[in-house]
Amino acid sequence: RTIFPEMAGLDDAFVRLKRHHFDASDRAAADGRYEDAVALLEVVARHDPGASVEVAERRREVERRWSDSVAERAVAAEREGRLGVALAHYLRADEIARTPRFAAERDELAIVLRREGQLSTADAWRLVREASRSTCGRSVIAAL
């Protein structure tokens, strides 16, 4: 719109295109394809700066649902006795949410693993460093 102001008739097309991406993002999130949902929102943000507030709200909701989904996997892994995997999932859930929502669960598991000798002091410090940089992801899961 900014580049071609004489094409004001395209406003309706831009609104429909934004709605299409929002709807596609909602469907992707409902299907558990959270990364796709976020990517679709980023397309809108990149091409329609005026939608930044709505995009941010939608993104927070997708990330909350995604984080909860990963935390559910952590709970399941913990129930199965796979504590290292559960710890990695809690770290990933916090990374997605960009907040330490699951810090208590994560810290409790780290203490148990350390006490049982399944997590060395060096591993524990590395996990703390990874979590503080929010870059745990696959490297933490692979290390455990």
N, C-alpha and C positions, 0 to 999 in steps of 0.2 A: 504494500500500500504506500509506503513512503517513497519507494523508487518510482512508481507510476501512479501519481495521484489522480491522473485523468481517467484511471480505470476503477473509479469508485464502485462500479457495479460488481466488482469482485468481492466486496465485503461479505455478501451472503455465502459465496463459495468458501471464503476463509473460515467463516463461522461453522459451516458444515464440515469442513476438513478438521477443524479443531474438535468438534463434537465426535467425529469418526475416530480420532486418535484417543479421546477420552473413553469412548465406548470400548474400543479395542483394548485399552489398558485395563478397564474394569473386567473384561472377559478373561484376559491373561491372568490377572490376579486371582479371579475366581477359580481358574484352572490350576493355580499353584505355580504359574510361570511368572514369578515376581520380577526377575531380571528383565523380562520382556515388557512387563507392565511399566517399570521405571523407564526403560528405553523409549517407550512410546510417549511418556510424559516429557522426557527430555527433548523430543522432536518438537513438541508444542512450545516448550520454553525457548528453544533456540529460534523458532520462527515467529513467535508472537510474544514479545516481551511484556505486553499488556496483560497477559494471562499468568504472570509469575505468581501471584498470590494463590490463585486457584490451583495451579500446578504444584506449588509447595504444599498446600493442604492435602491434595490427592497423594503426593509422593510420601508425605508423613504417614498417611493411612496405609498405603501399600507396604512401606517399610515396617510399620508396626505389625501388620499381618504376617509379613515374611519372617520377622524376628520371632513372633509367637510360634510360627510353624517350625522353625529351627529349634526353638526351646522345647517344643513337644518331642522332637527327635531326641533331644538331650535327656528328657525324662524317660523315654522308652529305653534308651541305651543304659541309663542308670539302673532301671528296673531289671535289665538283663545282666547286670553286673559288669558292663563294659564302661568303666568309669573314665578311662582316658578319652574314649570317644565322646562320652557325655560332656566332659570338660571342654573338649574342642568345639562341640556344638554350642555350649553356653558362650564361649568366646566369640564364635561366629554370630550368634544372636545379638550380642552386645555390639559387635562391629556393624551389623546391619542397622540396628537402631541408633547407632552413634551415641549411645548412653550406656552406662553400666547397670542396665535393668536387672540383669541376672548375676550381679556381683556376689551376692550372698551364696547362691548355689555354686557358682564357679569357685569361690574361695573355699567353701566347705569341701568340695571334691579335691581340690589341690592339696588340702591338709590331709585328707584320707589317703590319697595316692602317695604323698610324701611319707606319711607314717608307715605305710605298707611297703615302702621301698620301691614303689613302682614309678616314682617321680624323683629324680635326683635334685639336689639343690640347684645345680646348673640348669636343669630343665625348668625348674620352677621360676628361676630368675628370667630365663629366656621367655617363658610364657608371659610373665609380667611385662617385660619389655615389648613383646609382640602386642599384647592387649593395649598397652598404653599408646602404641602407635597406630592401633586399629588396622593392623595388617596381618592378623593371625591366619585366616583362611586356610588354604590347603597346606601351607608349610607346617602349621601346628598339628593338623590332622595327620599328616604324613609322619611327623616326628613321634607321635604317640602310638 
